[in-house]
Amino acid sequence: MDKLDHVGIYVRDLERTLAFYEEIFGFPEHQRFGSGESRIVVLDMGGDLLELIQRPGAPGRPPEGRWSHVAIQVDDFDGKVARVEARGLEMRKVTMADGSRIAFFSDPDGHTFEIMEKGLSR
């Protein structure tokens, strides 16, 4: 069966963004490499991969509006919310009809992330 291999996002400062994801989620570095002028770090998100790409002239942030997001199911929802809030980041929290909670916030480059107490497949 086909499955998601990775999500790739462009970032302005690779090391700053890498530190952000390590601090908030504890994602370990899976691979680091270059491609032309690009510097790339791939993080392991519990089996799925997040590719951070820094390239001269790359946009570093998505277009304006809520055009997309990356959703991550977390074991300790309250703990992750606290870690994000401790960084002073704005969060939009929602309680779903089934009582489960989700929260949206942006990484240092403006990419929207959703953390989920209960994933869509459960």
C-alpha positions as CSV (number, residue, x, y, z in Angstrom):
1,M,0.0,0.0,0.0
2,D,1.2,3.5,-0.7
3,K,1.9,5.7,2.3
4,L,3.3,9.1,3.1
5,D,7.1,9.1,2.9
6,H,7.9,12.6,4.0
7,V,6.8,16.2,4.2
8,G,9.3,18.7,3.0
9,I,9.3,22.3,4.0
10,Y,11.6,25.2,3.1
11,V,13.1,27.1,6.1
12,R,15.2,30.3,6.4
13,D,17.5,29.1,9.2
14,L,18.1,25.3,9.2
15,E,19.7,25.1,12.6
16,R,17.1,27.3,14.3
17,T,14.3,25.3,12.8
18,L,16.0,22.0,13.7
19,A,16.3,23.1,17.3
20,F,12.7,24.1,17.4
21,Y,11.4,20.6,16.3
22,E,13.9,18.9,18.6
23,E,12.8,21.0,21.6
24,I,9.0,20.8,21.0
25,F,8.7,17.2,19.8
26,G,12.0,15.5,20.4
27,F,12.2,14.4,16.7
28,P,15.7,12.8,16.2
29,E,17.8,13.7,13.2
30,H,17.5,10.8,10.7
31,Q,19.7,12.1,7.9
32,R,21.6,15.2,6.9
33,F,22.8,16.0,3.4
34,G,23.3,18.6,0.7
35,S,21.9,18.9,-2.8
36,G,23.5,21.6,-4.9
37,E,23.3,24.8,-2.7
38,S,20.6,23.2,-0.5
39,R,21.3,22.0,3.1
40,I,18.8,19.4,4.2
41,V,18.0,17.7,7.5
42,V,15.5,14.9,7.7
43,L,13.8,14.3,11.0
44,D,12.2,11.0,12.2
45,M,8.6,11.7,13.3
46,G,8.0,8.2,14.8
47,G,8.3,6.5,11.4
48,D,7.2,9.3,9.1
49,L,9.8,11.9,8.0
50,L,10.0,15.7,8.0
51,E,12.5,17.2,5.6
52,L,13.8,20.7,6.4
53,I,15.4,22.4,3.4
54,Q,17.4,25.5,3.5
55,R,18.3,26.9,0.0
56,P,19.5,30.3,-1.0
57,G,16.6,32.3,-2.4
58,A,14.0,29.7,-1.1
59,P,10.8,31.3,0.1
60,G,11.2,30.0,3.7
61,R,7.5,30.6,4.5
62,P,4.3,29.5,2.9
63,P,1.9,31.8,1.0
64,E,-0.4,33.9,3.2
65,G,-3.6,32.2,4.4
66,R,-4.3,28.7,5.9
67,W,-3.4,26.8,2.8
68,S,-2.0,23.7,4.4
69,H,-0.7,22.1,7.6
70,V,1.2,19.1,8.9
71,A,-0.7,17.2,11.6
72,I,1.0,15.2,14.3
73,Q,-0.7,12.9,16.8
74,V,1.0,13.2,20.1
75,D,1.0,11.1,23.3
76,D,1.2,13.9,25.7
77,F,-1.1,16.6,24.3
78,D,-1.0,18.8,27.4
79,G,2.8,18.6,27.7
80,K,3.2,19.6,24.0
81,V,0.8,22.5,24.4
82,A,2.8,23.7,27.4
83,R,6.1,23.4,25.5
84,V,4.7,25.5,22.6
85,E,3.2,28.1,25.0
86,A,6.4,28.3,27.0
87,R,8.1,29.6,23.8
88,G,5.5,32.4,23.7
89,L,3.8,31.1,20.5
90,E,0.2,31.8,19.7
91,M,-2.0,28.7,19.6
92,R,-5.5,28.1,18.3
93,K,-7.0,25.3,20.4
94,V,-10.1,23.4,19.4
95,T,-12.2,20.7,21.2
96,M,-13.7,18.3,18.6
97,A,-17.2,16.9,18.8
98,D,-15.9,13.6,20.2
99,G,-14.1,15.6,23.1
100,S,-10.6,15.2,21.7
101,R,-8.4,18.2,21.4
102,I,-6.3,19.7,18.7
103,A,-4.1,22.8,18.6
104,F,-2.6,24.8,15.7
105,F,0.6,26.9,15.9
106,S,3.3,28.1,13.5
107,D,7.0,27.1,13.3
108,P,9.7,29.8,13.0
109,D,9.1,30.0,9.3
110,G,5.3,30.3,9.4
111,H,4.4,26.7,8.5
112,T,1.2,25.6,10.3
113,F,1.4,22.6,12.5
114,E,-1.6,20.8,14.2
115,I,-1.0,18.6,17.2
116,M,-3.8,16.1,17.8
117,E,-4.8,14.2,21.0
118,K,-6.4,11.5,18.9
119,G,-5.4,10.8,15.2
120,L,-7.8,10.6,12.3
121,S,-7.1,6.9,11.9
122,R,-8.1,5.9,15.5
